[in-house]
């Protein structure tokens, strides 16, 4: 049974989330503060953390950053659930390592779909194929899940790596935002395509000058080309 930790200081909402998660067949744990959530995550090693940002004692951003910096908890997926929906908040959320971002108020059905998608893709490790993909200055070591730009390794999150790999494997093809949501994030429904845009922006920034290889196709999506 998959274990999901809900870090939310609004008790009614935390109980509602726990109830719906248990209805879906998950084991739900709850924490009412950032510090309590961090301690529970370290002790229980859940399969997913649903994390509010505005928490007493320790902000959710700090909780997420600490999870990512710690070897024991680095691989735990984090879904941020918050009332802060501005673009800058989303960018910060993904920058600190969140796997997804949902703004309150939200649809419980959509939340459960996203939970399933995150758990599905986190349980499907990319096959350790012995190959290198090279596009201009970008080299991807598919066996080691490493990315180099002009010979220097860059640090990508799991989602950023999967996004770049999908773009590289379909180099020259125009890929819609909806297709990327389905293939990279595992969303089999019309989700929030701003998730794709935010990740592409972050990925371009990390690639530096090589980020120009990811072209925007206005009104449709993206393609990677030399």
Secondary structure as GFF3:
##gff-version 3
##sequence-region A 1 226
A	DSSP	beta_strand	3	7	.	.	.	ID=ss1
A	DSSP	alpha_helix	11	23	.	.	.	ID=ss2
A	DSSP	beta_strand	27	31	.	.	.	ID=ss3
A	DSSP	alpha_helix	34	44	.	.	.	ID=ss4
A	DSSP	beta_strand	48	51	.	.	.	ID=ss5
A	DSSP	alpha_helix	60	69	.	.	.	ID=ss6
A	DSSP	beta_strand	77	82	.	.	.	ID=ss7
A	DSSP	alpha_helix	87	95	.	.	.	ID=ss8
A	DSSP	beta_strand	100	103	.	.	.	ID=ss9
A	DSSP	alpha_helix	108	122	.	.	.	ID=ss10
A	DSSP	beta_strand	132	135	.	.	.	ID=ss11
A	DSSP	beta_strand	138	141	.	.	.	ID=ss12
A	DSSP	beta_strand	146	149	.	.	.	ID=ss13
A	DSSP	beta_strand	152	154	.	.	.	ID=ss14
A	DSSP	alpha_helix	158	169	.	.	.	ID=ss15
A	DSSP	beta_strand	175	176	.	.	.	ID=ss16
A	DSSP	alpha_helix	177	180	.	.	.	ID=ss17
A	DSSP	pi_helix	181	185	.	.	.	ID=ss18
A	DSSP	alpha_helix	194	207	.	.	.	ID=ss19
A	DSSP	three_ten_helix	208	213	.	.	.	ID=ss20
A	DSSP	beta_strand	214	217	.	.	.	ID=ss21
A	DSSP	beta_strand	221	224	.	.	.	ID=ss22
###
